[in-house]
Structures are given as C-alpha cells and as structure tokens.
Amino acid sequence: MGLVLRNVDKTVGGETHLKAINLNFEPGSRNVLLGRTLAGKTSLLRIMAGLDRPSRGSVLIDGRDVTGVSVRKRSVAMVYQQFINYPSLTIYKNIASPLKVSGMNNAEIDRRVRETAKMLHIDDLLDRLPAELSGGQQQRTAIARALVKDAQLLLLDEPLVNLDYKLREELRTELQDIFQRREAIVVYTTTEPAEALMLGGNIVVIDEGRILQTGPTPDVYHNPATLKVAEVFSDPPINYLDGRVNDRYAFLGRDIKIPLSGHLRRLAPGDYTFGIRSNHLFLFRLNAEDAEITAEVELSEINGSETFIHINHYDTFLVVQDVGIHPRKIGSRISVFMNPASLFVYDSSGTLIASPSPGSLAAGR
Amino acid sequence: MAQIELNEIAHSYIANPKGPADYALKRIHHIWEDGGAYALLGPSGCGKTTLLNIISGLLTPSEGRVLYDGWEVTGLPPEKRNIAQVFQFPVLYDTMTVYDNLAFPLRNRKIAENEVDSRVLEVADILDLTPDLKKKAAGLTADAKQKISLGRGLVRSDVAAILFDEPLTVIDPHLKWHLRRKLKEIHDQLQLTLIYVTHDQVEAMTFADKVMVMFEGEIVQVGTPEELFENPNHTFVGYFIGSPGMNFLPCTLVGNVARVGGTSIILDDEVAALGRKAKGALELGIRPMYLEVHGRAVNGGIPVRIKAVEDQGTFKILTLTLEGQVVRARLPEDKAVPDDMAWVRFPPERTKLFADGRLVKRAG
C-alpha cells in the first residue's frame, strides 16, 4: 500500500494546524515524524488515519482518493501516547477486540492474540485487567492491539513518552525488531532525535504545522537544512555561535579565531551562525587545530551515561556532552575545545551553507 | 535547618506483618545531614513515597523513630515539624498576588509585617520573581507557579527541611534545566537540607550531592552520582543508573578467570580473590561504555556476534551476543561498526563482580 498526502491544510477555529503538506509514503516504509510538542504531528497522524478530515487537499491510498472515507473502512491501526485500553476487558479480550469486529474465526483469533502477546512479553498477563498492570505493560497491551490485525498502515503517536526511561529503553529496542517484520507503512511520531535515529527509515521534520525537511533519517541528521531543523534534530539542543568571516579567518563568539580550512575554506566574507553539536565540544584538546572556548559552568545535568555541562561563554549559552558521570561545580571556569571540522555553517537567513563531511570528525573517543 | 535521623525505621501497611514481603519499607537506618542536598531515587512502588510521608509526618512508621536534631518527632503531624513541601503540582492561591502568596506562611504565623516584607523581597530576588510580585498568580506559567511554591517554603526561616515530590513533572522539558539550576543555586546559597524524591534519574543525579537509590523497600546505595555510576553496590543500581544499564553475565570463577559458558574473562586479582570467598550466585558486570569493541581479532578479544546497531546520533549502541547472552556496548558516533562479528575486551579495572546481586568488594 502507498499513501499520499496532497496539499493538505488543516485549520481549526481560524488557527492553522497544518499547512501545505505534501508527503508520499512508500509501501513497507518506516517513517518518523519529528517535531516539538504542538508542531502538528498528531494532527497529521489523525488525517492519515481518517480520524479527521483535512480542511483542504486530499489523501490517496494506492492512487485512490480516500479523503472522506472513515477510519473504520481503512486498514489502519494507531497507538496513542496515553495507554488506551478497555478497562473492563481482560488483556486477552483487549488484544482480541479488533479481530472480533472483523468476524474472524475463534481459532485464528486465539492464535493471533497469543502470538502478538508473546512478541510483546505480556503472554502471562492475558487474564488480568489493565488496571492491574504497570504503565509499561498497559502500553504493551495497546501496542499488541494495534499489531494484531495486520493493518496496512500502522501509526504510533509518541507511544513511549509516558513511560519511565528504563521501560522506554527496552520497548524502543523491541519495536525496532517488530517493525522489521511488518509489511505495513509505519509512521512514528517523536520529539526525540535519538528515537528518530534509532528507527531510521525516512524522516519528516515538522514545525508549526509545516514540513521543514524530508529525507533518509541519517542524511537529514548530518545535513540539517536550516537552523530550525538543526535545533529540532539535536538533543541536547545544538549550540550556536555568531561569527564573522573575513578573507582568512572566522571569528566566533567573543574571542574564538579559526583559520578557514576544510569545508570552511570557501566561505565568503560576511556574518554567519555556526552550529556545533554538544558531543563535539570536548573538555580536553584532541587536535592541534582545535579552538578553545573559555566559559563558566552554569549546571551539570546528568542524563543516563552522560553529563551535559551547560556553560556560558560571554552570554552565549552552550552545552557540552561529556561521556560518563562527571559533574562540575556551578560557577567554575572551564575551557572547552572544538574541532572546526565539526562546525555547521548557516547564513543570515538560517540556511545551511556548509556541513561537516562525514569522517572528518576527530576520532579518539 | 536540621539533621534528620531515621532510626531503625520499618513500615508495613498490613496490621500484622508476617515476613519481609509484607513490608513496604524493610529497614531504613539513616541520617540526613544538616544542609545536605539529597535525592531519593527509585522506580514506582519502591517505597520512596512511604519514606517521604514518614519524614514529613503524614505517616507514623510501624517501627523505629524519626529524630530532628536529636528530638523525637515520630508521632508529630507535619504542621508540628516545620517541614516545607513542594509537590508535583504548584500549591498556591490563584487569586492572590505573588507577593501575598509568598507572605502567606509568615502572616499565618503572625510574623511582624516589616519582617514579612524583607523576607518576601529577599526570596523573590533569589527566585527571579521580583518583577512578578504584583501580578496575580493565576496568570503565570507553570514554572513560575512552581517557583512560588518553592518560595513559600523558603520564606520561612524556621523550616527544618524542604521536601520535594517530583516537582518538575508539570514543567516543559526545555525549562526544566533552568529550575534545576535554580534549585542547586538556592542550595549552595542557603545551605538548606533538601530532600528530593523522584523516579527520574536525570533529576536525582543533577540535583543531589548524595543520591539514595531505593529498591523493593530498601535503600540499596547512598552515593554521589559518580560513585553510583562507577561503583554500583547492587545490580539494581547498575541497571537503573546509566543508559543503557550495566551488562550482567552469570559466571563461575576459576582462579582469577571468570567463566561465562565456554568463555574466559580475566579479572583483576583482588576482585577475583574476594569473589572466591563470596557466597551466592556470581555475576560479572561491566558498563557498555567500558566494553572495548574491535573489528578484528585482538589479543584477549572475545568473539561476539553483532545483533543490532542503534544509532542515537551522538553515539551508537551495539547489541551483541556472547555465549547466547545479550551484551550492550556503546561506541562513539564516528567509530566504524564492524559487520556482523566483533571482538570485545573486558578491561579488568572496569569489570566488576556481584554475588547475589551485591558488589564484591573489600569490607569497610
């Protein structure tokens, strides 16, 4: 099955939720919709599902216009952020419910329910009620219900956002395996860059109801076309330093001087914004050409196996991602180092001018 | 501010508890030092809310005593304990101004108005609320409201401690770090005893100087964030702290070699010696970032199969199988990933041993 959205707009009470959406999802493809909260991801999924009708434009399935066709007549399954299950039905009956309405025979229903429950590791909970399960198990049930009927379009709206981070870790890995075994078009929304990258496939970066960039997920990560895409597709947020380029040097921040070489060589003189991801700022010098940034520590945030050190370089706020758990004291002065080869360059309109070439980044970590 | 002592505390919600399984808190014997920034971290159901309620006085423990600066308060209700609490959702009077909200706890205690004024102004300044003092609380953002809740705790000079119960739940992700920073600043500046309860390791590890990890009604480890990461005392801490968690492999010991199925892994001599004396089922533990991954056979390298690669952008997580067991390794963003075979090395100084879930280590 192929799904096409053509010139789709959605306005609600005079407010634009989606604008000029043109997308083409290939049969069997894995797709990520990446955007911040309220970017329009859920609105878009609901239109794909047939839960909402676009204000303008059309939805085509295998070339056929299905814009007004209700969700019941489409082959679609959806998983929501909240764990939505029937509270009075057992887990077994919850998973079986989409098959019951399709009139499938009981032996086949039983086989499918058990197979799907096993895949999601809830096969020993089938007699329980949803309220007796943990949040993670409830969401597994909701996912099982979406998977059991083999819909051609599988939509997942931030399915892991309400789980704690250990459960998220687990389910994220399992979902990868599950998607690989499916022939459906999978569309998965998230606010998290790492989740988007893990799912791979193709990405649609969306902001304020508009598509900012599309393409294979890793390509977009390595070449974010605008400052906005780089922001949405970096966690912690990408660091920006304003700079000015003359014939031979770029001057960044207050006192950072970088000779123009490598991908920076052909920059015309003028004003630019330089972007660098937090994992490319280091607390020690790795290469002779590394530029030094002096700053004051604002906070050390500890996240999983990393320390995010928030620093202030003369009122430019930057984040350094340090591997391991090494908090620094608030207010202490530190030097951080960056390799000019890992800088993204944006012009004054916020358009990407130069990006680091793959493999140019300093090894050594 | 006060030192808080939990003396042989245990709690059961059942009238006549029969065994350890009937206890929500098993045995807590611990002192919170005056002026410390502490976090109580654990998954839901671990007993942390029970413990918080015992500290604040909402709950009387079935066993043991609670002492504030040596004074027993075990049976006293919260209002007699001089405890301030900040909850998940801001608690304040929407129709009052920010100023009146901050002044409320003091006026309630009949403090003289000139002192109220100087305290309110001082606290507003610390929390960057000065420009908002005349505004009604109702119109403010969630993070400003939560700062007012915090301010209502800070404004009293007589509080023994401030307890936080998941205070950043309602705050937008990109604003959270501002509030985390604010809390740390306040702690540094005022040297208050702060106890922060959360299931979120980012918040616990960022906020606290000392983190207590709770698991199944017990405090399994108290340590700095770095200690918890580098030297987890318990397999639960190894799993819960760090992402992904520590790898654990059941093993047996022969001399200073750990045997995992048919594979030999050389351990540090001292660890092995202690391990030979330890009782219980042995497991080897290593953090994914410390596992060395090589693309070709190397001296001491153990061949493994690569099952999956997760590119997280700033790094990659490899899922490997070693003797049929899953092991995760973490690779830097720019390091090439071998095709389907790799060789891993367990650096002895980073490889831990656990017996029945507890870290094998020197006594004391």
Interface residues (C-beta under 8 A of the other chain):
Chain A: T37 S134 D164 Y165 K166 E169 R172 T173 Q176 D177 T191 P193 A194 L197 M198 G200 P218 Y221 S234 D235 P237 R277 S278 N279 E298 L299 S300 E301 I302 N303 G304 S305 H310 Q321 V323 G324 I325 H326 P327 I330 G359 L361 A362 A363 R365
Chain B: P43 S44 D172 P173 H174 W177 R180 R181 K184 E185 D188 H199 D200 Q201 V202 M205 T206 P225 E226 L228 F229 E230 Y239 F240 G242 S243 P244 G245 R287 P288 M289 A308 E310 D311 Q312 G313 T314 F315 T319 R330 P332 E333 D334 K335
